Amino acid sequence: MPIHKITLPTPFAVGPVNLYLVEGEPLTLIDAGPRTEEALPLLESELRLRGYALSDLQRIIITHTHPDHFGLTKALVDRSGATVWTHPYNGDWFNDVEAATQRRAQFSLQVFQQAGVPEKATQAMALNSWRSARMFEATPVSHWLSDGDRLEMGGATWSVLHTPGHASGHISLYQPATQQMIVGDHLLKHISSNPLLEAPRVVGTAREKSLVQYIESMQRVAQMDVSEALPGHGENITDHRSLIANRLRFHDERMERIAQMLNGSERTAYELMQQLFPRLSDFEIFLGLSEVIGHLDLLELHGRVAQLPRNGHVVYAKG
């Protein structure tokens, strides 16, 4: 069951992204890489080194819809006729990029306003949302993959795991015989995956609590026997339980630190973020707010903080 790691550069701080080519019928590529001028010819060259052309691709499985993982999907489908497989929660980005971008921009604006982010930074974030839309192109999805589904790949049967947290539609793939798991950005060896805030899939409903979901997903994977985890960035992971234990400990410590910052005071999420990460700008502010609000969600879940409306913003106080 040959699995080839193909690493492509990205314009993002996380660094290069790992794609996985699984030989056999159908020839399958896990994730597509970013839509940049250099990524497509480099992917073509990497496939050629392994005896394949872009036109040989038969199936593309997308772990989640972040631009470094699915930006090239349409270009690859146009050149190969490959089918696209992913989780149903990712459908908006494949069906209507403009509508999905609009929904995300409106949600981000609401988050920034409630968090008390200054107007200048809020406007910069809105502009960034539309610029990033250029990194996607709509393309039809052939098969929807849900938790518990099975698929044939590389002469073996793989199980689909819905592992939300870093993204609500994130999936991982597990092969029981070899105990290999393709984990996308669910587990990364060199950094902690950021559970990003996402707009609710249904307008008018509450957003998902990304960090709560992420912790639940990690706890689930920690119960599984995994000999090797193949991540979307960085080195392979051979000690997933130790890594997960470290990540869970990190989130506990971060939660306690934020609780201490609220001792006897009312603070907006932006004020807390500035204390934790004083030099963030532009899109980094969204990452920082995702981190802070995620831990506030945990504290609220445990009854340790409460949200209060104040002057058009949301403030947090110890519960």
Secondary structure, DSSP 8 states (H G I E B T S, - for coil): --EEEEEE--SSTT--EEEEEE-SSS-EEE------TTHHHHHHHHHHHTT--GGG--EEE-S---HHHHTTHHHHHHHH--EEEE-GGGHHHHH-HHHHHHHHHHHHHHHHHHHT--HHHHHHHHHHHHHHGGG------SEE--TT-EEEETTEEEEEEE--SSSTT-EEEEETTTTEEEEETSS-SSS---------SSTTS----HHHHHHHHHHHHHTS--SEEEESSSS-BS-HHHHHHHHHHHHHHHHHHHHHHTTT--EEHHHHHHHH-TT--THHHHHHHHHHHHHHHHHHHTTSEEEEEETTEEEEEE-
